[in-house]
Amino acid sequence: MGQCLFCAAVAGDLPVTTVYSSPSVFAFLDHRPVFKGHVLVVPRDHVVVLADLPAPAVGPYFVDVQRLAVAVESALGAGGTFVAINNRVSQSVAHLHTHVVPRTKGDGLRGFFWPRTKYDSPDEAADYATRIAAALTG
């Protein structure tokens, strides 16, 4: 079995558009976003599902998820965010990850059907990441 894709991203072995990095958390743009600015937040240590995250790490992890949800909304002028975790079922990569998706009223997202889009270019993706990262420090 090969290396986990998200562990490879954390290690810098898989090119991703980084939004945020700390000693315990890594966040990057989803390469197939529901809406542009869709961020994936992962713990740096490999854990498969939320139940595997050690209890002392749960609070700090979700503090960063919270900060990123606020930053996505602020940086992109979104009306809100959709924050979600799949545990095993529908988990495309077996590494805990939290989706932070920008939302606007009337954006067409209904229930759990997640249509996907893509960035027009790496520069466009980098612009979204830069805007969100700047909102974290603002």
C-alpha positions in Angstrom: 0.0 0.0 0.0 1.4 3.4 -0.9 1.7 6.5 1.2 -1.5 8.2 2.3 -2.2 11.1 -0.1 -2.8 13.6 2.7 0.4 12.4 4.6 2.2 13.1 1.3 0.7 16.6 1.1 1.7 17.3 4.7 5.3 16.0 4.0 5.5 18.2 0.9 5.7 15.2 -1.5 2.4 16.0 -3.2 1.9 19.5 -4.6 -1.1 21.2 -3.0 -2.1 24.8 -2.6 -1.4 25.4 1.1 -3.7 27.7 3.1 -2.4 27.2 6.6 0.2 25.2 8.4 0.9 24.7 12.1 2.8 22.0 14.1 -0.4 19.9 14.4 -2.6 21.0 11.5 -2.2 21.4 7.7 -4.9 23.0 5.5 -5.0 23.2 1.7 -7.4 23.8 -1.1 -9.4 20.8 -2.3 -8.3 20.2 -5.9 -11.9 19.4 -6.8 -13.8 22.1 -4.8 -17.5 22.2 -4.2 -17.0 26.0 -4.5 -13.8 27.8 -5.0 -12.1 28.4 -1.7 -13.1 24.9 -0.4 -10.4 24.0 2.2 -9.4 20.6 3.6 -8.1 20.7 7.2 -6.1 17.6 8.2 -4.1 16.7 11.3 -0.4 16.3 10.5 -0.3 12.9 12.2 -2.0 10.2 10.3 -5.4 9.3 11.8 -8.1 7.7 9.7 -11.3 8.9 11.4 -12.3 11.4 14.2 -12.4 8.6 16.8 -8.7 8.0 16.1 -7.7 11.6 16.9 -6.2 11.5 20.5 -8.5 13.4 22.9 -5.9 16.1 23.7 -5.7 16.9 20.0 -9.4 17.3 19.4 -9.8 20.8 20.9 -6.7 22.3 19.1 -7.8 20.7 15.9 -11.2 22.2 16.0 -9.9 25.6 17.1 -8.0 25.6 13.8 -11.1 24.4 11.9 -13.0 27.2 13.5 -10.4 29.8 12.5 -10.4 28.6 8.9 -14.2 28.7 8.7 -14.1 32.3 9.8 -11.2 33.1 7.4 -12.9 31.5 4.4 -16.1 33.5 5.1 -14.2 36.7 5.6 -11.7 36.4 2.8 -14.1 35.3 0.2 -17.1 37.4 1.2 -19.1 34.2 1.7 -22.5 34.3 3.5 -21.3 31.4 5.6 -19.6 28.0 5.4 -20.4 24.4 5.3 -18.2 22.4 7.7 -18.2 18.6 7.3 -16.4 15.4 8.1 -17.0 12.0 6.5 -16.0 9.0 8.7 -15.2 6.0 6.5 -18.3 6.2 4.3 -17.7 8.7 1.5 -14.3 9.4 2.9 -12.2 9.6 -0.4 -8.9 9.6 1.5 -8.5 7.5 4.6 -7.0 10.3 6.6 -9.2 12.5 8.9 -10.1 15.7 7.1 -12.6 18.4 7.6 -14.2 20.2 4.6 -14.6 24.0 5.0 -16.8 25.1 2.1 -17.7 28.7 1.4 -21.5 29.2 1.0 -23.7 31.9 -0.4 -27.4 32.1 -0.4 -28.8 30.5 -3.6 -25.5 28.7 -4.4 -27.4 25.6 -5.3 -25.9 23.2 -2.8 -28.7 21.0 -1.4 -28.3 18.2 1.1 -25.3 16.1 0.7 -25.0 16.2 -3.1 -21.6 17.9 -3.7 -21.1 18.9 -7.3 -17.5 19.7 -8.0 -15.8 22.4 -9.9 -12.1 23.3 -10.6 -9.8 26.3 -10.6 -9.1 27.9 -13.9 -5.4 27.9 -13.2 -2.8 27.3 -10.4 -2.6 31.1 -10.1 -6.3 31.3 -9.4 -6.0 28.6 -6.7 -3.0 30.4 -5.2 -5.0 33.7 -5.1 -7.8 31.9 -3.1 -5.3 30.4 -0.7 -3.5 33.7 -0.2 -6.8 35.5 0.5 -7.8 32.9 3.1 -4.4 32.8 4.7 -4.4 36.6 5.0 -7.7 36.5 6.7 -6.3 34.2 9.4 -3.8 36.9 10.4 -6.2 39.9 10.0 
